[in-house]
Amino acid sequence: MALPSKKGTIGILTGGGDVPGLNPAIRAITVRALREGYEVLGIRNGWEGLVRIDRSRKIEEQDYCQVLNENLVNKVGRTGGTFLHTSRARPSHMAQKDVPVHLANRYRDNVNDLTPEVLQNLSHLGVDTLIPIGGDDTLSYAVRLHQAGIKVIAIPKTMDNDVPGTDYSIGFSTCLTRTIELAHQLRTSAGSHERFLVMEVFGRYAGFTALLPTMAGAANRCVIPEHKFDIEKLAELLAADRFSNPSKYSVVLVSEGAMFKDENMVIENQEMDAYGHKKLGGIGDRVSEKLRELTPQFNHGKRIGVINQRLAYLVRCGDPDAMDSLVPMAYGNLALNLIIEGQTGRLVALRNGKYDHVSLMEVVGSKKQVDIERYYNTDRLRPKYNNLEGLSLFVMSKPV
């Protein structure tokens, strides 16, 4: 049974990791849509929710969707996380064990494509336009639905800020803010004990979350996925930084996807998610261990202690900062403009300091990574600070 509406029904879902700014985006979309005469339906648990809709039940009886109103979204619009919940499900590649019980007899392969069910579920719910909010993995499946004829307007979200086509993704500013704050807090302990401080941050393929805080003074050095680094060189540089610091400590930010020279990414476990990614984690531990071993040769034979901290969920929890409150509002309203104009297959974006929108196909067309030739000194393992004139905020990637 479709949801009754004046102009149509807009569906919203959030996928992938939670970040501050998702609830403000949901609020912005909902408030504007309702005032424009649309109905709004929240899909729970990301793409998994669209798989688990039971077409034998009415909307008000569904476990994986809810009708959104202003009172509801206003209560959560200033908070972090996503009240619609999230998942890393990929309906086109769903393991047999994850197939909903009511569909188990129809999908018995080890890996199943449940896109036909998603299409029928969207029709059952009466969704005219879908707004997925997510990173490049979540939005890559949005591309699949767009190609199948579903009207899609996408909003970019990821702390790594690596969604192609936009200079900014929701969650990135809060991640930078928290990383800088935590680095400044932890440096008091590093200084008290005259140690190195090693902090592992997010960033599987792109090093923006390590590069920009370092540029802002949160660390002396950073190692990022785009450049395999020499651990002996890092030990030497950090020892020199420590020696020149009156408080006798130094700091390095380590992207989770950073790699030692002649090695691959450090994997926490071998199990892959629905998008083919193994869980990263542990490069900070490896860096800390090697630094302890190497420091005597750069400190007159005496070992330097290391404080090792993985920031992880500390930078993705809690309330959004100012930018991750403002940008989601603008993205939500921009998405509504596109719907009103009858456009589809678009990704809302910030480009060169201006709100814009691009083809959704850009999500799958390229990778967004740090332009190390321009912004990263591979000899000094730190950002390049010169020649920033004329650049837009947060732009440190290669032009597409």
N, C-alpha and C positions, 0 to 999 in steps of 0.2 A: 504494500500500500504506500503510495508516494505521499510525501509531505505536501499539504496544500500551500500554495504560495501565490503572491501577486505577480511578481516578475520572473520568478524562478527560484531554485534552491541551490545554494552554494555549500559545498562540502569542504571542510578543513581537516587536515591531519598533520601530525608531526612525526618525523621518523629519524632514526639514528640516535646519537647521544643527546642528552638534554643539555641545554645551555640557557643562561639568563637571557631573556628577551623573547622567548617563545610565547609566553602568556600575554605580554603587551601586543604582540603581532596578532594573536587570536582575537584579543579585545578590539583592536583597531579595525580588523576585517568585519567583525560581527556588528559593532556599533554603526559603522558606515553602511553596511549592507542592509541592516534592518531599516535604517532611515531612508534608504533608497528604494525600499519596497520589496526586498528579497527576504527569503527565509534562510536560516543558516543551520547547518547540521554538523556537529563535531563528530569525527570518526575517532574512536579510541584505539590506542595501541598501534598507530601508524598503519602500514600496509597489511599487517597481520589482522587488524580489525576489519578491513575490507574483504579479507578472505573468510573470516569467521561469521559474517552476517548470515543469519538464517532466514531465508526467504519465505519460510512458512509462518514467520512471526511479524506482527505489525511493528512499526517504528518504535512506538512507546514501550514495546516489550523486548527490544533488542538490548543485548549486553554491551555491544561494541559501538554504539552511537548514541548521541543525545542532542536534542534540540537546544540551541544556544539562544540566550536572551541577554539583555543589557545588565540586569541585576547580577546574573551569574558571572559574566566576564568582567564586570567592574570590580567584583570582589577579588579576583585573582590577577587582574591586569597589571599590578605593580610587583608581583612576586616572581621568583625564579622558577626554573623547571618548566614542565608542561602539564597542566591539569588534565589534558586529553591523554596523557601517557604516551609511551613510545615503544618502538621495537626496531630490530634490525632485520625484520622479515623481508623476503624478496619473493613475491608471489610467482614469478616465472621460474624460480629455482627452489622449490619447497621440498624439503626432505619428507619422506613418507611418514616418519614419526611425528611431524608437525602438521600434517593434514588434519583439518577438523573432523571430528567423529562422524558428523552427518554427511561428510564427503568421502569417507575412507573407502567405500566400495567402488567409487569411480576413479580414484587416483591411487594406484598400487605400485608405481615405479619407485625406485630409490630416490629419484629426484623428479618432481612433477611441475608442470606449468599450469598454474591455477588462474591464469589471466582470464579465461572464459568465465570463471566464477566471479571475478572482480567486476567484469563488464556487466554481468547480469545483476550483481548486487548494487552497483551504482544506479542501474535502471530501476530496480526495485525500490531504492531509497528516493528516487526522483531527483537525483543530483544532476543539475544542468552543467555546472562548472566546478571543477575540483581545484583546490588550492593546497598543494603539498608544501610543507616547510621542512627543508632538510638540506643535507650536504650532497656531494656529487653522487654518492651511492643511492640515497633515497631518490634523488631527482633523475637518476638514470632510468629508474623504473617509471617515473612520470613521463619520460620520453617515450617509453613503450606504449603507455596508455594514449598519449597524444597521437602516436602513429596509428593507433587502433580507432581513432576518431573521437576520443574523449576530449572535451574542452578543458584545457589545463592552463592555469597561471601559477607559476612557481615562485617561491620566496627562498633565497639562499640562507642557510644556517650552518655554521661550523666554527668552532674555536680556532681551527687551523687556518681559516681564511683562504682555503685553497679551491673554492668553487670557481671554475672558469667563467668569464663573462662579466664579473663584477669585481670592483675594487674592495668591496666590503660584504662580509657575511655576518648575520646576527650571532652574537656571542663572542666575537673576537675582541672587542674593546674591553669587556669585563675580564676576559682571560688575561689580557695584557695588564690591566689594572691590578688584578689579584697577584699575578706573577711578580710585578714590581713591589707590591706591598709585602708579600711573603719573603722576597729576597732581602728587603731592608730589615724585616724583623729577624730573619735567621742570621743576618750578618753580625748581630750582637753576640751570638754564641760563637760564631766563627772567630770573631775578634778576641773574645775572652780567652779562647783556647789556642789562638794563633794557628788556625787550621785552614785548609782549603774547604770551600763550600761548593758541593756539587748538587745541582738541582735538575732533575729530569722533568721535562715538560712535554706536552702533547706535540704532535707533528710527525705523521707517518712518512709523508713524501715531501712536505714543504716545511721550511724552517722559520716561518714568520713569527711563531710564538716564542722562539728563542732569540731571533735576530733583533726584533724591535725593542723588547725589554732591555737587551744589552745596549742598544743604541741610546736608550733612555737612562742608562747608568745603573741598571740593576745588577750587572755582572761585568767582569773584566774581559771574559772571553765567552764564545758560544761555539758549539759544534752542531751542524745541521745536516739533514739528509742529502742535500745537493752536493756535498763535498766530503769524500772519505778522508778522515783526518789521521795524522800521525800522533799517537799517544805520547811519544817521547817529546815531540815538539810542544804539545799541550802542557806536559809536566814542566818543561823548561820555562814556558811563558808564564804559567801560574806561579812558579817559584820566584821569577823576577818580579811579578806583580806584588807578591807577598812581601818580598824584601824591600820594595820601595814604599810600601804602605806602613805608616807609623804604628798602626794597630796589628800589623803582621798577619794579615789574612788576605785571601783572594777568592773570587767567585767565578764559576763557570756554569752556564746554562746548557743542558744537553737535550736536544730533541730526541724523542723516543725512537725515531727512525734513523738517527745518526749511526754511522758505521766506521769502525776502525779501518785503516788502510788494509786492503787485501782480505777483508771479511765482509759478511753480509749482516743484515739487520738481526738484532737480538730478539728472539722469539720467546715469549713467556710460556706458551704451550702450542702444540701442533694442530689443535682443533681449529678448523676454518669456519668463519661465519658464512652467511648466505651470499655474501659478495666476494668470497674467495680470499678473505684477509685472515691471517693468523694473528693472534693477540700479541701485540708488542709489549715490551716491558723488560727492564733489566739492564739496559745499556748504562744507566746511571750507576748501577752496582758494579758493572765491569770497569767503567771509567774510574770509579773510586778505588777499587782494588788495585788496578794497574798504577794509579798515581801513588798509592802508598808504597808500592814496590820500587818505583822509579825515582822518587824524590831524593833519596840520599845522594845521588850523583849530582844533584843541582842544589844541595843544601849542606855542603861540607861533610857529607857522610851521615848526616842525621835525618831520620825519617820525619816527614811532615804528616800530621794527623789530618783526617778527612771527615767532614760532616756530610752525610749523604741523605738527600731528601727527595722523594718522588712526589711532585705536587698533585698530579692526577686529579681526583674529583674536587680537591680544594679550590681549583680555579673554575670549575663548572657548576658548583653549587651556589645557593644563595640568590640574593636579589640582583637585578641588572644594574649596571652603572648608568650614567646619564646618557651616553651614546646608545647603549643597548635598550634604553627606554624610548629614545627619540626616533632612531632609525626604524624599528619595527612599526611604529605608528605611521611613518611615511611609506614604508613598504606595503603595509596593509591597505592604505588609501590608494596608493598607486595601482595595486592589484584590482581594486574595485573600479578605478577609472578604466582599466583595460577591459574588464568584464562589461561595463556599461557601453563601451565603444564596440563591443562585439569581437574583440581580438582573442586569440587563443594561441597556445604554443609559445608563450613568452615567459621570460625570467625577469623579474624586477631587479634593478641593479643600481649601484652607485658607480659612476664612471667619471673620472676627472673632476671629482667634487660635485657632480650634479646627479640628481635622481634621473633614472633612465630605465629602459627595458630592452632586452636583447632576445634573440631567438633561443628557445629552450634547447635547441640542438647544440648550442655552445657547450653545454654541460658535458657532452660526450665527445666533443671535438678535439679537446686538447687538455694538457695538464697545466695547472698554475703552480709555479715554483719560484723560489728566489732566483733572481738574476745575479748569480754569484760574480760574474765578470764586472758588474756595475756596482753591486752593493755589499760584497763580502770579500774581505782580504784573506785569501787562503793561506798566506804566509803567517799572518798575525792572528788568525782565527777570531776575527772580530768584524763588526760592520765597517763599511766605508762611510765616512761622515761627510765627505766633500761632494760638491755638485748636486745639491738637493733643490736648488732654485728651479721653480716651475713645475715641480712634481706635486701630484695630489697626495693627500693624507693617506698613509698606509700602502702606497704603491711601491713595491719593491720587487715586482715580478717582471718577467720578460714580456714585452709586447707581443700580442698574438698576431 
